[in-house]
Amino acid sequence: MAESCPVTTNAEDSRPRWLASARGRVLALFAALFLVALLIVPLAYLLEGATGLVGALLSFAICVVCGGLSLVVGEVFRRPEQVLYQVAFSMVLRSGIPLGICMLMYFRGGPLAEAGFVFCLLAFYVVTLAVETMIMAAQRSHTPNAVNSIKAS
């Protein structure tokens, strides 16, 4: 009886280097958010002083952590038939936590909310969403489709 083995493609080899590992994807997200932070953090400090600086840095950290966790959790659900799980769990981490914190901070008020924390968080969130969408789309375009992953009989 012949042993069945999966049909594979060379899609993994054609990926850009940064897309080939979870570490590379997280570093790409961090780099994009860091570039945005170079604009937002000084602006927050100029407009709101030390409280604005703390708010901008905190919002940067929230988006880096949630976005990084989202990308790492996406690694768990790599197979084509698990794409719905990947999107769902990643969305909760990438969107639910930052927007929940944003809503909590907005309704609670206080010095961080008054210093523009919500606006900083939303600015970083939009960048996180865009970068992660590009990363996930590029990753999916380099993943063998379900037909190629069916075991040959």
C-alpha positions in Angstrom: 0.0 0.0 0.0 1.5 3.3 -1.1 1.9 6.0 1.5 0.1 9.2 0.8 1.9 12.5 1.0 0.7 16.0 0.7 1.1 17.9 -2.6 3.2 20.9 -2.0 4.2 23.9 -3.9 7.2 26.1 -3.7 5.1 29.0 -2.4 7.1 29.3 0.8 10.3 29.9 -1.1 8.8 32.8 -3.1 7.8 34.8 0.0 9.6 38.0 0.9 12.1 37.3 3.7 10.2 39.5 6.2 7.0 37.5 5.5 8.7 34.1 6.0 8.6 34.2 9.8 6.3 35.4 12.6 9.2 37.4 14.0 9.7 39.2 10.6 6.0 40.1 10.4 6.0 41.4 14.0 9.1 43.5 13.3 7.5 44.9 10.1 4.5 45.9 12.1 6.7 47.5 14.8 8.7 49.4 12.2 5.6 50.8 10.6 4.2 51.9 14.0 7.5 53.3 15.0 7.6 55.5 11.9 4.2 56.8 12.7 5.3 57.3 16.4 8.1 59.6 15.1 5.3 61.9 14.0 2.7 61.4 16.7 4.8 61.4 19.8 6.5 64.8 19.3 3.2 66.3 18.2 1.4 65.0 21.3 4.2 66.4 23.5 4.1 69.8 21.8 0.3 70.0 22.1 -0.3 68.5 25.5 3.1 68.3 27.3 4.1 65.3 29.4 0.6 63.9 29.6 0.3 63.9 25.8 3.7 62.2 25.6 2.6 59.4 28.0 -0.7 59.0 26.2 1.0 58.7 22.8 3.6 56.2 24.1 0.9 54.2 25.8 -1.2 54.0 22.7 1.9 53.0 20.7 2.6 50.2 23.2 -1.0 49.0 23.1 -1.1 48.8 19.3 2.3 47.1 19.1 1.4 44.5 21.7 -2.1 43.7 20.4 -0.9 43.7 16.8 2.0 41.5 17.6 -0.2 39.1 19.5 -2.6 39.1 16.6 0.2 38.1 14.2 1.5 35.4 16.5 -1.9 33.9 17.1 -2.4 33.9 13.3 0.5 31.5 13.1 -1.5 28.9 15.0 -4.2 28.9 12.4 -2.1 28.6 9.2 -3.9 25.9 7.3 -6.3 27.1 4.6 -9.3 25.5 6.3 -8.5 27.5 9.4 -8.6 30.9 7.8 -11.9 31.9 9.6 -10.3 31.1 13.0 -7.3 33.1 12.1 -9.4 36.1 11.1 -11.7 35.9 14.1 -9.0 35.5 16.8 -6.7 38.0 15.1 -9.6 40.5 14.9 -10.4 40.2 18.6 -6.8 40.9 19.5 -6.1 43.5 16.9 -9.4 45.4 17.2 -11.3 44.4 20.3 -8.7 45.2 22.9 -7.5 48.6 21.5 -11.0 49.8 20.8 -12.2 48.5 24.1 -9.4 50.5 25.9 -10.3 53.5 23.7 -13.9 53.3 24.7 -13.1 52.8 28.3 -10.7 55.8 28.3 -13.2 58.0 26.5 -16.1 57.3 28.9 -13.9 57.4 32.0 -12.3 60.7 31.1 -9.3 62.0 33.0 -6.0 63.6 32.1 -5.0 61.0 29.5 -8.3 61.3 27.7 -8.1 65.1 27.8 -4.6 64.9 26.4 -5.7 63.2 23.3 -5.0 59.5 24.2 -8.1 58.4 22.2 -6.9 60.2 19.1 -3.4 58.8 19.4 -4.7 55.3 19.9 -7.0 55.6 16.9 -4.2 56.9 14.7 -1.9 53.9 15.7 -4.9 51.5 15.4 -5.6 52.6 11.8 -1.9 52.0 10.9 -1.9 48.6 12.7 -5.1 47.6 10.8 -3.6 48.6 7.4 -0.3 46.9 8.0 -1.7 43.7 9.4 -4.2 43.5 6.5 -1.3 43.8 4.0 0.7 41.2 5.9 -2.1 38.7 6.1 -3.1 39.3 2.4 0.5 38.8 1.3 0.8 35.7 3.6 -2.3 34.2 2.1 -1.2 34.9 -1.4 1.9 32.9 -0.7 0.1 30.0 1.0 -0.8 26.9 -1.0 -4.6 26.8 -1.5 -6.8 24.0 -0.2 -6.6 22.1 -3.5 -2.8 21.9 -3.3 -2.9 20.8 0.3 -5.2 17.8 -0.2 -3.3 14.6 0.2 -2.7 12.6 -2.9 -4.2 9.1 -2.9 
